Amino acid sequence: MMRTNRSRLALPLVLMALAGCAARAPVTTDAARRSNARPAALARLTIENRTAHALTIAFRPAASGGAEVVIGEVAAGADVEVAPIPAGEPIVLLARTQRGGVLRLPPRSFELDGSWRWVIPADAVFREPDTER
């Protein structure tokens, strides 16, 4: 008889212990908390390519040493919204022809959630990469 009472008591205790473990909230890592702390600061960019060249559009941070990021392709004569760009920090926009010629804008910052239209005129001058600066 004694064993029956103990097993009746043990089963509810085990179930309560398991329920307590399952009710715990998931642990959030510091990296996950930091990445969710604020939304990305982005702006929209539309390219109006009036040239006869297909162009690759990219940007790089205005601070030296930043990597170039390609944000889209625009066919000759096309009007395309490319991938979002960083807002609130100076960047340099670049348009590159298939032959490697580059059109580079001076550094500028874009407004958070803003939109900007880059009209590339038909007579735009694309320089060789080593002479673009």
Secondary structure, 3 states (H helix, E strand, C coil): CHHHHHHHHHHHHHHHHHHHHHCCCCCCCHHHHHHCCCCCCEEEEEEEECCCCCEEEEEEECCCCCCCEEEEEECCCCEEECCCEECCCCEEEEEEECCCCEEECCCECCCCCCEEEEEECCCCCCECHHHCC
